C-alpha cells in the first residue's frame, strides 16, 4: 500500500521534452516509475529515447490518457502556462496532477485548484518536489536513492529540502509514501489531506509532519490530528530563528507577531499529542524511539 501513488500508477509528463522534464523523466524511469508518455502539441506523434526506452509524445493529455490509460500527470511547464496545463489534465480525467512549477501567480493557483477539484483531480503543489512511494514509484523530482526502502513511516512536508533530509535521516527505516506538498500560499493538497490518507493506509504505522512558519496550516492540522488521527504523529516546524514580519523562503512563510510563528505551531501540535523535534535529526530520533 501507499498513498496517491503506487507501482501500478501510469504516469505521463507534461513538458517531458524540455530540459527539466527530460532530466527528471529519466530519473523517474530509473526509479521504476511507469512513465508511459509525454505531452507536447508541437511534437505529437514523435517519441523520445530515454536510456533505451522509447517514450511516445502525444499532442494532448486526453490523447495520452486514451492511448496509455495513464492516471497521473507530472507537470514541468512554465508558470504562464501552468494553469492551462492543469485544466487540460483535469478535463482529461487525470486522477492526480503533480505541479513542480514554481512562480505561478496566486490567482492562477487559486483558479487551477478550484477547476481541478470540481473535476475530481487531486493537485499536489505547485512549487513542490512531488511524491515518492519508495521501491515503487516517483512522481516529481525527489531523488529515489535517498531512501529506497519501503517501510512503515508516512511523511508529509511543506519543504522540499526537509523532505529529503528526513528521508535521509530515516533511510534505514523506510517509508510508505513521502509527499512534498509545497509551501506556496495556495496549494492543492494540504497536511490534513495527507494525514487522512496515511491514517487510512494500513501500511503506515507512524506519520511525520513537517511544517514551517507562516499561515495557520499547521494549527488546522493539529486540530485534525486531535480528533481524527489515531496513529502516532511526529512533527517538526522550520523557522524558530526567523525574525518577525519578514518573508522567509517560501512565499507562504510570512510571520506577524505571534501568528504563524514556529513556537505557536509547536504548541498547537504538542497540545494535540504530537511530539515535536527541535531539529530534523532530533525529529528522526523521536521517530526511531517511537517505532522501537
C-alpha angles and dihedrals in degrees: 000000000000136000125264094340131055139165088267094057114117111213134200126189122222104208094020095146094058121093097260094038092052094046094052095040086059090051093047091051091048088053091055099260113154097235104180102175152340133234127229119139091207093055100039113150095025128101138214125228108223113181092324097318120110110221114192122228119220131197096229139015090244091056090049092050094047092049099043109020091237118170101178127066126189113202124215099167132132116268093251091060100036096094093053091044093054091046089052091051091049093048089053091054099248112171094212134025116189109199111200094170118114127200096046110156113252093239089054091049090052091049097046092047093051093045093050094046092052089056098043098253117139114220121205112195144323105219093017139127093235125228142295135200098197116237090012117055147338126206108187137006103314108129107241094208094065092079111000097167123096112228151147102286126094117202129197120177142172091206123069096203092047089050088058094045095051090046089054094045090053098034093125093052099051135213138248090210137338118208125191103199097183131242103245119123091253120040133163101229122039136203087258093054090054094042090055092048093049091047089056095044111096092204095058113084100167133023128215115201120192119194137166141206121292134057125022103269092116093050090052089048090052090055090050093048092051093058108021110030121077098172120088115268125202117195142196128187120199120213110053091141096045115122118241119262095018128116110237124192110310119050091244095056101096119138127199119182110310093334113107096002122145091241093053090050092047091051092050092050094046090050087058091053097262117143107224122205123220093218135010089259092050089048090054089050091054090051093052092047092051094047091049 
